[in-house]
């Protein structure tokens, strides 16, 4: 089997090298003689690799705007990313080629980040950090998380991990997703159609769903205003899921007590943008779910699980439903 691995030209943090590939082969119990593998970083490397590759392993950014390219043998594209919204619409995808993501690689880190953010909001850390900058001694009484109400929008790999982490603190957890099937970490699950009914009872809102045409601007000014006074917001999904200016307005008015954002519109956030100075807002630069020590190994383990499914004719666990966008 011929595999081409395309790295980003300017990213050495998540660079995939032959040692990582060989280690993944060992964990999967595979013989390296089964595969012919090439590595590339340039556009020329990608074109050359796809000329005879059965499988392409790469980051989303290495695909955007690159197709169509001659790829007569290509059967699968495995993206080292969970979100593939930058690839939509998917009319560039060659016929008969399966597009996969690495859903599941981010869960542990995302869960830790999300509960850290909720704990910071519960402890009033955004306000305390602001007071520190102003050299003001401001005492901020806070309550434990037990029994408090958390709503998680999107309970897949990211949101599900956030719900599991919150379960350890005995929170009351409501999950929101397209279909209303139960989730083991949630007290109850509602569909997106019922979102307006749960927001008024939400103390902490974690946004973790994929970005699709249906979810763009899902949490707009009207829905943010449905949250009770003193609520907190965390976004680890995508920036366009949330109406940023409305969030800033509600933080400035004091209706919302705080927010922790890891994703934005645009990215990077430009100097002078109001996000930098909005009170009680903590920003991190789109790093909530990535662990350089585990990201590539976890992604490769997911890849080999899908490769096994491909070889046996089973359903591919990580195949992207291009009609839904994730």
Secondary structure, DSSP 4 states (H G I P E B T S, - for coil): -EEEEE--TT--TT---HHHHHHHHHHHT--GGG-EEEEE-SHHHHHHHHTT-SEEEE-GGGTTTT-S---TT--EEEES-S--GGG-SGGGSPTTPEEE--TTSSHHHHHHHHHHHHHHHHTTHHHHHHHHHTT---------STT-EEEEE--SHHHHHHHHHHHTTT-EEEEEESS----TT-SEEEEGGGHHHHHTT-SEEEE-PPP-TTTTT-B-HHHHHHSPTTEEEEE-S-GGGB-HHHHHHHHHHTSEEEEEES--SSSSPPTT-GGGG-TTEEE--S-TT--TTTHHHHHHHHHHHHHHHHHHTPPPTTB--TTTT-
